[in-house]
Amino acid sequence: MRHEAPRALRSLWRTRSYVTPYRGQMVVMAGAAAAGVAAATAVPLVAKDVVNGPLVHGLGGLLIPLSLLAVALGLADAGLSFVRRWIQADAVLGIETAIRSDLYAHLQRLPASFHDSWQSGQLLSRATVDLSTIRRFLGFGLIFLLVNSLQVAAVIGLLMHLDLLLGVAVAAAVVPVVYLSARFERAYIKVSRQVQDQQGDLTTVVEESAGGIRVIKAFGRRRLMAARFDRGARALYATSMEKVRLTAGFWAVLELIPNLVLVVIVLFGALAVGHHTLTLGGLVAFVTLLIQLEWPVEALGYIIASGQEAMTAADRIYEVLDTEPEIVGGHRRLARVEGRIRFEGVSFRYPGAETEALSDVWLDIDPGETVALVGATGSGKTTLCALVPRLYDVSAGRVTLDGVDVRELDLRCLRSAVATAFEDPTLFSASAAENLTLGAPGASEEQVAEALVVAEAGFVHDLPWGLATRIGEQGLTLSGGQRQRLALARAVISHPRVLVLDDTLSALDVHTEAKVEEALRRVLAGTTGIIVAHRPSTIALADRVAFLQEGTITHTGTHAELMAGVPAYRAILSQEADDDQDLAEEAS
Amino acid sequence: MSSTALGDGTGAPGAAPAPGRESIDAWRGVASEEVDDLPQRASLFLRERSRRLLGTLLTPHRRSLWLLAALVLAENLARLASPYLVKVGIDRGIPPVLHGRGAGTLVATSLAVLGVALTQAGARRWFFGLSGRIGQDMLLDLRRRVFDHFQRLSLAFHERYTSGRVISRLTSDIEAIATLLEDGVDSLASAVLLVVGTGVFMLILDWRLALVTLASFPVLVWLTAWFRRQTAVAYRRTREAVALVIVHFVDSMRGIRAVQAYRREPRNQEIFDEVNNRYRRANERSFKLVAVYGPGIKLIGNVMTGVVLLYGGYLVLHHQMTVGVLTAFLLYLSQFFDPMQDISQFYNQFQSASAALEKLSGVLEEVPSVPPPQAPVPLPAPRGEIRFEGVSFGYRDRLVLPHLDLWVPAGQTVALVGATGAGKTTLARLLARFYDPTAGRVTLDGVDLRDLAEDTLRSAVVMVTQETYVFSGTVADNIGFGRPSASRPEIVAAARATGAHSFITSLPQGYDSDVGKEGGRLSAGQRQLLAFTRAFLADPAVLVLDEATSSLDVPTERLVQRALRTVLARRTALIIAHRLTTVEIADRVLVMEAGRIVEDGPPARLRSAQGRYASLHNAWLTSLG
């Protein structure tokens, strides 16, 4: 932990580039805070003068001006506090918003392999919790670190001026309070983290109990889930109780120390007055000033801890921002995309994986040609598909589009030429129209209609608000088949030169599938196609078949050729029919 | 950020971009209002409901609550006493010293201050510990109750309520209550007591000065009421705004492949900046309310200090009051105004906690629509004979099964075929008692499903659906979900039987591989195979498969079918499948149309007849090419 501090401090220091635009506001905030504190501190001094002058020495004429001065100081205090907070709202929220926007932009640039290894919840907590921590520190901690230190120093100076010995006694009490507060906050943050982690674990159980409710119901595992939840809830309870004990002890001590100081002051202060080394007004001022110290001293502990927290938060944010996007676009653009795709000795290994998902893949697809990828589960079909639009980069070899390495191409150019419909159709919590036109924001009404026809996704019109209906997690739930059809429509809408369909028809029933295939045949006529296929009917869409076995293409050829010449291929596709033939005979 | 840029980008055909505010949100689309928001405008009935819940949560702690009240009282009395003692020290302690009559009174007063300080600290410690424990006990109780209740509620409820809301009930709502319990209750109680107590003490000390101070009260009340009203609105807006930020953020990160493949980044950034800025504006409003309110309270307090100085000074000058009283008064003033700010701070917490309690009490009042039997009928060795007797069923206004009679003898494998919406899944779900029929009855071995205890029914009937859910944990854990008591060899045997064994052993840690969140690295087919293995391990008398093999590749599906043939030989099965290969292994095929069974017979016979099944089969043969 300790040795990380310099790096964390550097991370926090780096946020200054976001603070720079609000430099002026920050200075005004600090100035207003300091002036406010000065005004607030002056009030007890005025009280002292009131007691010493008019009251003790009967100088009644001074009472009104001094009281008015107190009121004026009070007004200034309140006014300055208003100015500081008002400006703060603009400045620190602006900083927070800017960092969040940059974080989001950077995350969008980071490749799929980065997102594979980071849960979205982890990223979200950086964009929300960590950012508020920094915001709190910049808007409050940083300013009051300065102001409170000044205030404590000033007040103690004043106290020493009023009565040296008593002042020293108070100063001596400040040290343990700040120390205890900082230590407590550190321990508190640690326990809070643990509570957060355990809450996260509990949330996982909750998510699973809600998401997997059908499975739980189907197997009658209510009690099993309840036991899991109970375990998590009890762990959370235990840690929360630890937190309670920690807090209870700390607050008690924190209240005790100033009161002990008060005892000392009352006793020795009164004695000092008795011995005429301190005026009565001085004692009043002393006590009032002492009360004023309570908060800034307590707050110092809190501020130190919040500073540490902000450092960690900044560190966590820069951990993401410092990750270089591995996949960045090249500079070449193709004026006209023909659509020739070549895999040249392509190998691919997932980060952290021991074995290669693809090894030495060679495949040449002519413009307008459609190739079906066939292979058993886990043979690398999906991975191969993801390499074309550069969702991942090859580990060895290269993929080319019209003879140009995809890594040299401008990313937008490449990705507008290639459209992919994924095995798992991702829908966003947005309108159906927005989901459809993901890659073609300017699509015309006709284009949308046409895509819906091709994908047999006319059901969209029957949704409660038609194309404007919100779908995805926050909206209407669609069936697996409906989602697949939308994803397909999304892929074909912009008439891409290269169409990659990763097992996009698996959830469709036979009738719909037949219709979709018929429409796809027309679309694919002038388009280069890569289609992951499990069924002969889908393979029939392709001009050629590439047969994948354990990460490499072992055979290419027409369906008929492979059926005739490759027993493994036949085993995967045709025996099924034979099998059923046998079955049918058995049955009849 | 122009709203038109967002409005144009949707390119929503047919939905002409509405002018103004709506066009900003066009990308989000339209969805039905969340019913959740209602408690904000809570009626009396709703309040009563959550009061009852709160009552039952507090009942076990009744005694401790009295102690708690005593503690908070003691603590605050002690806190109030110290300024008074300071006054005594100054007024009565100093004169004897001045006149050389010793410091006895002064020392006694100081000791009293010490005693009071110790009392205060002790009471505080005890109070914190006790209230913390009560709070945590209540939370644990509430968590368990709500979780258990959700699990008891039927599938129909969950489908209506959606998983997102179940999750937020059990996470953010409970946490809202936790936050209030953790630092709200104490501060709130102390603040109220302190304000009231301070007021009383001031009156005792000097009623004239106290009345002058209390004259500021109406202004305080007015300012606080204004702040409460404004902040309630602002708070709600902030919650809504941050929810949008979170949804968009999480959506983008989860769907990053689609985002990048479709070059969605600029548009996403545009939307994100918009929701991000909206969040900023909402926050700014809250911040500025505090910026007015906090200094406002301060202003009143400071002005009162000046007034007290002036009037108090006047009274002292005319010997109607002592300097000690004035000092004590100045001390009380700060105790009087500071807690006001606390109260307003916790108002938000209080508000969200009470809204959360509303929602939770609403959930707890839901009655399971598939209730457990009053007198469960035991079924020691289920054979698996199924009967639907005059069963009808509909979802809300839509009748799905008008009147269904069906007898499936024990051990028979039945395939259900028909177009989407024909009622296949409904029939399967009635058999698994995810729903109860609106009329008629479903029986297992002659016993109405409604008379079977949950455990009896679930060990006899297991349903596997198309959407396969994978729990966090290892592969073995996931298969073991089917039968938690199963040993590792039994799990492996089940996986071998369904053909899942080979892909599992190819994973880095085999059966101990962590499947990650929601099945991270498993393909759709692998997940289905896992789900199927899970059901296989459960070894029920009746197996219901609803599209359970749709994502499998052909060789795997064939393995599954082989497994099915051996597995199903001994048990009753109901299979829904689009692929006819699966249907062909059935003893009997039922073709459904609009909730009725229109064809019924062995597959071979139906194939040769000129019916719907025959045409379906032909279409399928053509698809094989």
Chai-1 contact restraints between the chains, C-beta under 6 A:
chainA,res_idxA,chainB,res_idxB,connection_type,confidence,min_distance_angstrom,max_distance_angstrom,comment,restraint_id
A,V50,B,L309,contact,1.0,0.0,6.0,A-B,restraint_1
A,V50,B,G313,contact,1.0,0.0,6.0,A-B,restraint_2
A,V51,B,V323,contact,1.0,0.0,6.0,A-B,restraint_3
A,P54,B,G313,contact,1.0,0.0,6.0,A-B,restraint_4
A,L55,B,V316,contact,1.0,0.0,6.0,A-B,restraint_5
A,G60,B,L317,contact,1.0,0.0,6.0,A-B,restraint_6
A,L63,B,G313,contact,1.0,0.0,6.0,A-B,restraint_7
A,S67,B,G306,contact,1.0,0.0,6.0,A-B,restraint_8
A,S67,B,L309,contact,1.0,0.0,6.0,A-B,restraint_9
A,S67,B,L310,contact,1.0,0.0,6.0,A-B,restraint_10
A,A70,B,G306,contact,1.0,0.0,6.0,A-B,restraint_11
A,A70,B,L309,contact,1.0,0.0,6.0,A-B,restraint_12
A,V71,B,V303,contact,1.0,0.0,6.0,A-B,restraint_13
A,V71,B,G306,contact,1.0,0.0,6.0,A-B,restraint_14
A,G74,B,N302,contact,1.0,0.0,6.0,A-B,restraint_15
A,G74,B,V303,contact,1.0,0.0,6.0,A-B,restraint_16
A,G74,B,T305,contact,1.0,0.0,6.0,A-B,restraint_17
A,G74,B,G306,contact,1.0,0.0,6.0,A-B,restraint_18
A,D77,B,N302,contact,1.0,0.0,6.0,A-B,restraint_19
A,A78,B,P295,contact,1.0,0.0,6.0,A-B,restraint_20
A,A78,B,K298,contact,1.0,0.0,6.0,A-B,restraint_21
A,A78,B,L299,contact,1.0,0.0,6.0,A-B,restraint_22
A,A78,B,N302,contact,1.0,0.0,6.0,A-B,restraint_23
A,S81,B,P295,contact,1.0,0.0,6.0,A-B,restraint_24
A,S81,B,K298,contact,1.0,0.0,6.0,A-B,restraint_25
A,F82,B,A291,contact,1.0,0.0,6.0,A-B,restraint_26
A,F82,B,P295,contact,1.0,0.0,6.0,A-B,restraint_27
A,R85,B,A291,contact,1.0,0.0,6.0,A-B,restraint_28
A,W86,B,A291,contact,1.0,0.0,6.0,A-B,restraint_29
A,A89,B,E284,contact,1.0,0.0,6.0,A-B,restraint_30
A,A89,B,F287,contact,1.0,0.0,6.0,A-B,restraint_31
A,A89,B,K288,contact,1.0,0.0,6.0,A-B,restraint_32
A,L93,B,R280,contact,1.0,0.0,6.0,A-B,restraint_33
A,L93,B,N283,contact,1.0,0.0,6.0,A-B,restraint_34
A,L93,B,E284,contact,1.0,0.0,6.0,A-B,restraint_35
A,T97,B,N276,contact,1.0,0.0,6.0,A-B,restraint_36
A,T97,B,R280,contact,1.0,0.0,6.0,A-B,restraint_37
A,R100,B,N276,contact,1.0,0.0,6.0,A-B,restraint_38
A,S101,B,D273,contact,1.0,0.0,6.0,A-B,restraint_39
A,S101,B,N276,contact,1.0,0.0,6.0,A-B,restraint_40
A,Y104,B,F272,contact,1.0,0.0,6.0,A-B,restraint_41
A,A105,B,Q269,contact,1.0,0.0,6.0,A-B,restraint_42
A,Q108,B,E265,contact,1.0,0.0,6.0,A-B,restraint_43
A,A112,B,R257,contact,1.0,0.0,6.0,A-B,restraint_44
A,H115,B,I256,contact,1.0,0.0,6.0,A-B,restraint_45
A,S120,B,V250,contact,1.0,0.0,6.0,A-B,restraint_46
A,S120,B,M253,contact,1.0,0.0,6.0,A-B,restraint_47
A,S120,B,R254,contact,1.0,0.0,6.0,A-B,restraint_48
A,L123,B,M253,contact,1.0,0.0,6.0,A-B,restraint_49
A,L124,B,F249,contact,1.0,0.0,6.0,A-B,restraint_50
A,L124,B,V250,contact,1.0,0.0,6.0,A-B,restraint_51
A,A127,B,F249,contact,1.0,0.0,6.0,A-B,restraint_52
A,T203,B,T171,contact,1.0,0.0,6.0,A-B,restraint_53
A,T204,B,S472,contact,1.0,0.0,6.0,A-B,restraint_54
A,V206,B,I167,contact,1.0,0.0,6.0,A-B,restraint_55
A,V206,B,L170,contact,1.0,0.0,6.0,A-B,restraint_56
A,E207,B,I167,contact,1.0,0.0,6.0,A-B,restraint_57
A,E208,B,F471,contact,1.0,0.0,6.0,A-B,restraint_58
A,A210,B,S163,contact,1.0,0.0,6.0,A-B,restraint_59
A,A210,B,V166,contact,1.0,0.0,6.0,A-B,restraint_60
A,A210,B,I167,contact,1.0,0.0,6.0,A-B,restraint_61
A,G211,B,S163,contact,1.0,0.0,6.0,A-B,restraint_62
A,G211,B,Y469,contact,1.0,0.0,6.0,A-B,restraint_63
A,G212,B,Y469,contact,1.0,0.0,6.0,A-B,restraint_64
A,I213,B,H158,contact,1.0,0.0,6.0,A-B,restraint_65
A,R214,B,T465,contact,1.0,0.0,6.0,A-B,restraint_66
A,V215,B,Y469,contact,1.0,0.0,6.0,A-B,restraint_67
A,K217,B,L155,contact,1.0,0.0,6.0,A-B,restraint_68
A,A218,B,V462,contact,1.0,0.0,6.0,A-B,restraint_69
A,A218,B,M463,contact,1.0,0.0,6.0,A-B,restraint_70
A,F219,B,R458,contact,1.0,0.0,6.0,A-B,restraint_71
A,G220,B,E454,contact,1.0,0.0,6.0,A-B,restraint_72
A,G220,B,D455,contact,1.0,0.0,6.0,A-B,restraint_73
A,G220,B,R458,contact,1.0,0.0,6.0,A-B,restraint_74
A,R222,B,Q151,contact,1.0,0.0,6.0,A-B,restraint_75
A,L224,B,P484,contact,1.0,0.0,6.0,A-B,restraint_76
A,A226,B,D148,contact,1.0,0.0,6.0,A-B,restraint_77
A,F229,B,F147,contact,1.0,0.0,6.0,A-B,restraint_78
A,A233,B,L140,contact,1.0,0.0,6.0,A-B,restraint_79
A,A233,B,R143,contact,1.0,0.0,6.0,A-B,restraint_80
A,Y237,B,Q136,contact,1.0,0.0,6.0,A-B,restraint_81
A,Y237,B,L140,contact,1.0,0.0,6.0,A-B,restraint_82
A,S240,B,Q136,contact,1.0,0.0,6.0,A-B,restraint_83
A,M241,B,Q136,contact,1.0,0.0,6.0,A-B,restraint_84
A,V244,B,G132,contact,1.0,0.0,6.0,A-B,restraint_85
A,A248,B,R125,contact,1.0,0.0,6.0,A-B,restraint_86
A,A248,B,F128,contact,1.0,0.0,6.0,A-B,restraint_87
A,A248,B,G129,contact,1.0,0.0,6.0,A-B,restraint_88
A,A252,B,A121,contact,1.0,0.0,6.0,A-B,restraint_89
A,A252,B,R124,contact,1.0,0.0,6.0,A-B,restraint_90
A,A252,B,R125,contact,1.0,0.0,6.0,A-B,restraint_91
A,E255,B,A121,contact,1.0,0.0,6.0,A-B,restraint_92
A,E255,B,R124,contact,1.0,0.0,6.0,A-B,restraint_93
A,L256,B,A121,contact,1.0,0.0,6.0,A-B,restraint_94
A,N259,B,A117,contact,1.0,0.0,6.0,A-B,restraint_95
A,V263,B,S110,contact,1.0,0.0,6.0,A-B,restraint_96
A,V263,B,V113,contact,1.0,0.0,6.0,A-B,restraint_97
A,V263,B,L114,contact,1.0,0.0,6.0,A-B,restraint_98
A,V266,B,V86,contact,1.0,0.0,6.0,A-B,restraint_99
A,V266,B,G89,contact,1.0,0.0,6.0,A-B,restraint_100
A,V266,B,S110,contact,1.0,0.0,6.0,A-B,restraint_101
A,V266,B,V113,contact,1.0,0.0,6.0,A-B,restraint_102
A,L267,B,S110,contact,1.0,0.0,6.0,A-B,restraint_103
A,A270,B,G89,contact,1.0,0.0,6.0,A-B,restraint_104
A,A270,B,G93,contact,1.0,0.0,6.0,A-B,restraint_105
A,A270,B,I94,contact,1.0,0.0,6.0,A-B,restraint_106
A,A270,B,L106,contact,1.0,0.0,6.0,A-B,restraint_107
A,V273,B,I94,contact,1.0,0.0,6.0,A-B,restraint_108
A,G274,B,I94,contact,1.0,0.0,6.0,A-B,restraint_109
A,G274,B,V97,contact,1.0,0.0,6.0,A-B,restraint_110
A,G274,B,L98,contact,1.0,0.0,6.0,A-B,restraint_111
A,V284,B,T327,contact,1.0,0.0,6.0,A-B,restraint_112
A,T288,B,L330,contact,1.0,0.0,6.0,A-B,restraint_113
A,A376,B,D553,contact,1.0,0.0,6.0,A-B,restraint_114
A,A376,B,P555,contact,1.0,0.0,6.0,A-B,restraint_115
A,T377,B,S523,contact,1.0,0.0,6.0,A-B,restraint_116
A,T377,B,G525,contact,1.0,0.0,6.0,A-B,restraint_117
A,T377,B,D553,contact,1.0,0.0,6.0,A-B,restraint_118
A,T377,B,T556,contact,1.0,0.0,6.0,A-B,restraint_119
A,G378,B,F503,contact,1.0,0.0,6.0,A-B,restraint_120
A,P389,B,A261,contact,1.0,0.0,6.0,A-B,restraint_121
A,L391,B,R257,contact,1.0,0.0,6.0,A-B,restraint_122
A,R412,B,R263,contact,1.0,0.0,6.0,A-B,restraint_123
A,R415,B,R263,contact,1.0,0.0,6.0,A-B,restraint_124
A,T420,B,A261,contact,1.0,0.0,6.0,A-B,restraint_125
A,E423,B,A524,contact,1.0,0.0,6.0,A-B,restraint_126
A,T426,B,G255,contact,1.0,0.0,6.0,A-B,restraint_127
A,T426,B,A258,contact,1.0,0.0,6.0,A-B,restraint_128
A,F428,B,D251,contact,1.0,0.0,6.0,A-B,restraint_129
A,S429,B,V247,contact,1.0,0.0,6.0,A-B,restraint_130
A,S429,B,D251,contact,1.0,0.0,6.0,A-B,restraint_131
A,A430,B,W27,contact,1.0,0.0,6.0,A-B,restraint_132
A,A430,B,R28,contact,1.0,0.0,6.0,A-B,restraint_133
A,A430,B,G29,contact,1.0,0.0,6.0,A-B,restraint_134
A,S431,B,G29,contact,1.0,0.0,6.0,A-B,restraint_135
A,A433,B,A12,contact,1.0,0.0,6.0,A-B,restraint_136
A,E434,B,T10,contact,1.0,0.0,6.0,A-B,restraint_137
A,E434,B,W27,contact,1.0,0.0,6.0,A-B,restraint_138
A,T437,B,G11,contact,1.0,0.0,6.0,A-B,restraint_139
A,L438,B,Y262,contact,1.0,0.0,6.0,A-B,restraint_140
A,L438,B,R264,contact,1.0,0.0,6.0,A-B,restraint_141
A,G439,B,Y262,contact,1.0,0.0,6.0,A-B,restraint_142
A,P441,B,G9,contact,1.0,0.0,6.0,A-B,restraint_143
A,P441,B,G11,contact,1.0,0.0,6.0,A-B,restraint_144
A,P441,B,R267,contact,1.0,0.0,6.0,A-B,restraint_145
A,G442,B,G11,contact,1.0,0.0,6.0,A-B,restraint_146
A,A443,B,G11,contact,1.0,0.0,6.0,A-B,restraint_147
A,E445,B,P13,contact,1.0,0.0,6.0,A-B,restraint_148
A,V448,B,P13,contact,1.0,0.0,6.0,A-B,restraint_149
A,W465,B,V30,contact,1.0,0.0,6.0,A-B,restraint_150
A,L467,B,A12,contact,1.0,0.0,6.0,A-B,restraint_151
A,L467,B,G14,contact,1.0,0.0,6.0,A-B,restraint_152
A,L467,B,A15,contact,1.0,0.0,6.0,A-B,restraint_153
A,A468,B,A15,contact,1.0,0.0,6.0,A-B,restraint_154
A,A468,B,G29,contact,1.0,0.0,6.0,A-B,restraint_155
A,A468,B,V30,contact,1.0,0.0,6.0,A-B,restraint_156
A,T469,B,G29,contact,1.0,0.0,6.0,A-B,restraint_157
A,T469,B,V30,contact,1.0,0.0,6.0,A-B,restraint_158
A,R470,B,R28,contact,1.0,0.0,6.0,A-B,restraint_159
A,R470,B,G29,contact,1.0,0.0,6.0,A-B,restraint_160
A,R470,B,V30,contact,1.0,0.0,6.0,A-B,restraint_161
A,R470,B,A31,contact,1.0,0.0,6.0,A-B,restraint_162
A,Q474,B,V247,contact,1.0,0.0,6.0,A-B,restraint_163
A,G475,B,A31,contact,1.0,0.0,6.0,A-B,restraint_164
A,S506,B,S551,contact,1.0,0.0,6.0,A-B,restraint_165
A,A507,B,S550,contact,1.0,0.0,6.0,A-B,restraint_166
A,D509,B,H578,contact,1.0,0.0,6.0,A-B,restraint_167
A,V510,B,H578,contact,1.0,0.0,6.0,A-B,restraint_168
A,V510,B,A619,contact,1.0,0.0,6.0,A-B,restraint_169
A,V510,B,W620,contact,1.0,0.0,6.0,A-B,restraint_170
A,H534,B,D553,contact,1.0,0.0,6.0,A-B,restraint_171
A,H534,B,V554,contact,1.0,0.0,6.0,A-B,restraint_172
A,P536,B,L624,contact,1.0,0.0,6.0,A-B,restraint_173
A,P536,B,G625,contact,1.0,0.0,6.0,A-B,restraint_174
A,S537,B,S623,contact,1.0,0.0,6.0,A-B,restraint_175
A,S537,B,G625,contact,1.0,0.0,6.0,A-B,restraint_176
A,A540,B,G625,contact,1.0,0.0,6.0,A-B,restraint_177
A,I572,B,V554,contact,1.0,0.0,6.0,A-B,restraint_178
A,I572,B,P555,contact,1.0,0.0,6.0,A-B,restraint_179
A,E576,B,V554,contact,1.0,0.0,6.0,A-B,restraint_180
A,E576,B,R558,contact,1.0,0.0,6.0,A-B,restraint_181
A,E576,B,T581,contact,1.0,0.0,6.0,A-B,restraint_182
A,A577,B,L624,contact,1.0,0.0,6.0,A-B,restraint_183
A,D580,B,T581,contact,1.0,0.0,6.0,A-B,restraint_184
A,D580,B,E584,contact,1.0,0.0,6.0,A-B,restraint_185
A,L583,B,E584,contact,1.0,0.0,6.0,A-B,restraint_186
A,A587,B,A604,contact,1.0,0.0,6.0,A-B,restraint_187
A,S588,B,A604,contact,1.0,0.0,6.0,A-B,restraint_188
